């Protein structure tokens, strides 16, 4: 591998280094957690809470494969929570 090809591969990765400190941090009981971790956990819990609601309403058989629907719902809810709580714009 030549130096030029090595730099072309590693330069974009090295450019992301200064962005490490840009993630908001949540302090829970003295321990620091990244905000995305908290949002992912809440998104997964909320998606699990929607399953009985969809089953009660009788909508679940028409939604499609659950193995795709619920992870996508969890990601959607996690992104909404992140934007609602940690939006810096």
VOZAVEX-97486 format. One record per residue: x, y, z of N, C-alpha, C in turn; residue in one letter. Coordinates in steps of 0.1 Angstrom, whole numbers, plus 5000, padded with zeros to 4 digits. Layout:
BEGIN
XYZXYZXYZa;...
% end
This chain:
BEGIN
500949885000500050005000500950125000x;500650214991501550334990501050445000x;501950545002501550645012500350725007x;500250744995499150824989497850754992x;497750624989496550544992496250535007x;497250525015497050525029496450655034x;496950765029496450895033495050915028x;494750865016493350885011492350805019x;492750695026491950625034491850675048x;492950715054492950765068492650905070x;492750995060492451135061491051165065x;490051105059488651125064488451085078x;489050975082488850925095489551015106x;490651065102491351165111490651295112x;489951335101489151455101487951455111x;487551335114486351315123486851325138x;488051325141488651325154488151445163x;488151565158487751685166486251675169x;485451595162484051595165483651505176x;484651435182484451345193483751415205x;484151535208483751615219482451685217x;481751675205480551745202479351685207x;479351565212478251485216477751535230x;476551575232476051615246476151495255x;476451525268476651425278475651445289x;475051335293474051335304474651275316x;474451345327475051305340473851235348x;474051095350473051025357473750955369x;473351005381473950945393475450955394x;476051055388477451075389478251015377x;477550945369478150875357477750955344x;478750975336478451045323478150955312x;477050975305476550895294476350985282x;476650935270476351015258474851025256x;474351135251472951155250472251055240x;473051015230472450925220472150795227x;472850755237472650625244471350635252x;471150745258469850765266468650765256x;468850835245467750845235467450705229x;468450625226468250495220467550405230x;467850415243467250335253465750375254x;465450505255464050555255463350515243x;463950525231463250495219462850345218x;463750255223463450115224462350085233x;462350155245461350125255459950175250x;459950295243458750345238458150255226x;459050205218458650115207458049985213x;458649935224458049815231456649855237x;456549975242455250015247454150025237x;454550055225453550065214452949935209x;453749825211453249695207451949655212x;451749665225450349625230449249725226x;449649845224448649945219448249905205x;449149875196448849835182448049705182x;448349615191447649485192446249505197x;446049595207444649625212443849695201x;444449785193443649855183443449765171x;444049645170443849555159444649595146x;445649685148446349735136447549645133x;448049575142449349505141449349405129x;448349325126448449235115448549305101x;448249435101448249505088449549585087x;450449585096451549675096452749625088x;452849495086453949435079454849355088x;455949315084456849235093457249305105x;457049255117457349315130458849335131x;459649245125461049255127461649375120x;460849435111461249565105460549685111x;459349665114458549785119459049835132x;459249745142459549795155460949855157x;461949795150463249865151463250005144x;462450015133462350145126461550235135x;460550195142459850275151460750325163x;461550235168462550265179463550375174x;464050355162464950455157464250595155x;463050595149462250715147462050785161x;461650715171461350775184462650825190x;463750745189465050795194465450925188x;465250935175465651055168464751175172x;463451145174462551255178462951305192x;463251205201463651245215464951325215x;465851285206467151355206466951495201x;466151515191465851645185465051735195x;464151675203463351745212464151785224x;465051705229465851735242467151795240x;467851765229469251805227469451885215x;468451955210468652035198469352165201x;470452185195471252305197471152415186x;470152395178470052495167469352625171x;
% end
